[in-house]
Amino acid sequence: MEIEVKDNPAQNRFETTVEGHTAVIEYKLKPGVMTVLHTEVPKEMEGQGIAGAMTRYALEHIAANKLELVPLCPYMRAFLKKHPEYQHLVRKESAKNE
């Protein structure tokens, strides 16, 4: 399944809609820093790799915009542990707190 993820800066979130259900990654943006707060995938969308696809999109967006990442979201933290290739994006102060 092709998942189209979009940044919705007006609502401070990345989102995708599949079959009428919307999954989101909420964030807070400050100059040079994106804090990822929460990932939410409706039950109807679970088990389809949507959270992973959205997380990759968010991390690529962070990299492309030369932002530092503060991963407060438990899903994002777990993803980063499994995908160390994105660790360079994590803001140094937040990496110490893990």
Secondary structure as GFF3:
##gff-version 3
##sequence-region A 1 98
A	DSSP	beta_strand	6	8	.	.	.	ID=ss1
A	DSSP	three_ten_helix	9	11	.	.	.	ID=ss2
A	DSSP	beta_strand	13	18	.	.	.	ID=ss3
A	DSSP	beta_strand	21	30	.	.	.	ID=ss4
A	DSSP	beta_strand	33	40	.	.	.	ID=ss5
A	DSSP	three_ten_helix	43	45	.	.	.	ID=ss6
A	DSSP	alpha_helix	50	64	.	.	.	ID=ss7
A	DSSP	beta_strand	68	71	.	.	.	ID=ss8
A	DSSP	alpha_helix	74	82	.	.	.	ID=ss9
A	DSSP	three_ten_helix	84	89	.	.	.	ID=ss10
A	DSSP	alpha_helix	92	96	.	.	.	ID=ss11
###
